[in-house]
Amino acid sequence: ASKCELPLTRRFIARRLTEDIEKNSAPLNALITLAAAKPEAFRSDILQGMAEALTGWRKAVKPAAWEAFAKRLADSADAALRERARDLSVVFGDGRALDEVKKVAFDDSADMDARKAALQTLIDHRPPDLRPLCEKLLGVRFLNPVAARGLAAFDDPVIGAKLAKAYPQFHPSERPQLLATLVSRPAFAQALLNAVAERKIPRSDLSA
């Protein structure tokens, strides 16, 4: 990163290191320290990469070097840069409002990984409307496995039936995850057996 002259590559480096912020924040902290001494174009790339990685997150561990970096960015003439820094300061502080996270989860134009992260954040915080939120997203391919995990917390035969009905909408590579959810509760398993009996879920898709 210190020698890179390519904006996109710098952005991807920042995004990749930020993705590991919960497991190992030291590399990201080193990058932030480096960026503080670099020109504004470099700082902008690093900040954008960090923002992309944390889209959909409500809260994240604050890197040790962030406060000093944020103070430098506060004096920037670039309004967009200042706004992005303020948004990340919220993530590193009290956290984003859950309503903002919901918007990301339902944004069809947003990156799929960001939508998954946003939905997982909602599942972790269990807002009162979690069930209808997950039910609405069952039809979105690649996002629906996360929605199914959220619905697995509700022991209701009606949910089991909805999960079984949504089976064709899941990508073939992710259908085993849905089957695992359907066999996790007796109320869900009955819906699975009914779908197999009606040939809506192929018998051959079930392993021993």
N, C-alpha and C positions, 0 to 999 in steps of 0.2 A: 504493500500500500504506500509506503513512504517514497518509493521510486516510480510508482505507476502514474502515467500521464493520461490514461484513458478514463474518462468520467464514468462510463458504464461499468467498467471493471472495478473501479473504486466503490461504486454504489453496491455492486454484488458482494464485494469483500465485507463491507459494513453490514449488509443484510445477513450474510452467512454467520458472521460472528455474533450478531445480535440474536439470532435464532437460538444460540446456546447460552443466552444470558442467565437462565436459571440454573444451568449445570456448571458453567465455568465462565465467569464474567471477566476474568483477568485479561484475555486477549482483546475483548471489546474495550476495556478500560485503557489498555495500552494504545489502542487506535484513537480513542477520544483524546488522550493526552497528546498524541502525535498531531491530530487535527487542529488542536488549539493553537499550534505554532505554524500552521500552514495558511496559504491564501484562502480567501473566502470561497473561491470556486471549489477547492478541495473540501472545505468544511460543508458546503452545500451538498456535495455528493455523499459524504459520510452521513450527514443528517437524513438525507432522503432514503438511503439504504436502511438506516435504523428505523425510520418511520414505516417503511414497507414491511419490515420484519415484525413490527409490533401492531400492525393494523389488526383490529379485532380483539386485541388484548385489553383487558380492563386495567390491570395493574402489573407492574414488573419491578424487580429489584433494581434500585438505583445504583449505577456504577459510581465508584468513588470519585472519579474525575469529572462527573457530570456537572456539578455545581459551578466549578470554575469555567467549564466550557460554555455553559448556559449564560453566564454573565458576559462572556465575550460576544456571544451571539445576540444578546439584548441590545448591543450598540450597532448592530448591522444596519446598513441602509436598505437592505432587501426585506420588505415587509413579509413576503412569503416565508423567508428563512426564519424570521422572528416568530411567526405564527406556528411553524412546524416545531420550533424549539419549545414554545409554550405548551403545545399539545403533548410533547414527550415529557415535559416536566410534570404534567398532570398524571401521566402513566406512571412516572417514577415517584409520585407523591401520593395523593389521596385516591387516585384511580379515576378512570373515565366513568361517566354515568352509564348505567346499564341501558338506557334508552339509546345512547350513541352506539353501543355494542350491538343492539338489536338491528339498527339501521344497516350495519355492515353485514350481518347475517342474512338480511333480506335483499341486499343490493345485488341484482343480477349482473351488474357490470364489474363488481369487485373480484379480485383474485380469489380463486377457490380455496387456497390455503388460508387466506384471511377470513373467509366466510366460515370455514371449519373451526378456526381458532375462536371466532366470535361466538359461534354456537356452543362450543365447549365451555367457554367462559360463562355463558348463561346457564348451562347445565350445572356447572360448579357452584353457582350462586343461587340456583333454584328460585327464580322470581315466581310470583303467584301465577303468572300466565305461561309457565314453562310448557305445560302439556299442549295447549293449543298452538304454541309456537312450533314445537317439534312436529306436531301433526301436519301443519301447513308445509313444512319443509321435507316431508316424507317423499314428495314427488320430484325432488331435485336430485338428479343423479350425481353421485360422488359426495354430495352433502348428506344424503339420506342415511348412511351408516351412523353418522354422528347423531342425527335426529332419533334413530332407533335406540341408540344408547341412552338418550335422554328419556325416552318413553319407557325403557326397561325398568325405571324406578317406580312405575305405577302398576300395581297389581290389579289389573282390570281386564276381564275377558274381552271387552270392547276393543281395547288397545291391541290385544293379541290378534283379533280379526283384522284390524286395520294394517298391522304389520304383515300378516300373511297375504292380504290383498295387494300390498305394495311390492311384493316379491318381484314381479316382472320389471318394475321400474329401477331395480338395483342393477348395477353393472355386474356381469357374471363373476368378475374377480372378487366382488364384495358380497355376493350372496351368502357365502359361508358364514360371514359375520352376522347376517340377519338370522340365519338358521340357528346359530349359537344363542342368539337372543330369544328366539321362539322356544327353545328347549330349556330356557332358564327358569321358567315358571309353569306350573301345571295349567294355569289359566291360558297361557300362551300356547302351550303344547297342544291343547285340544284344537285350537284354531289351525295349527300346523297340520295335525292329522286330518282335519276336515278338508283342508286345501289339497292334501295329497290324495285323499279319497275322491275328490272332485276333479282330480288331474289338473289342478291349477298350479301345483308345484310338483315337478317330476319326482317320482319315487327314487330315481337314480341319483338325485342331487343330495340325498341324505346318506351320510356315511354311517358306519356302525356306531 
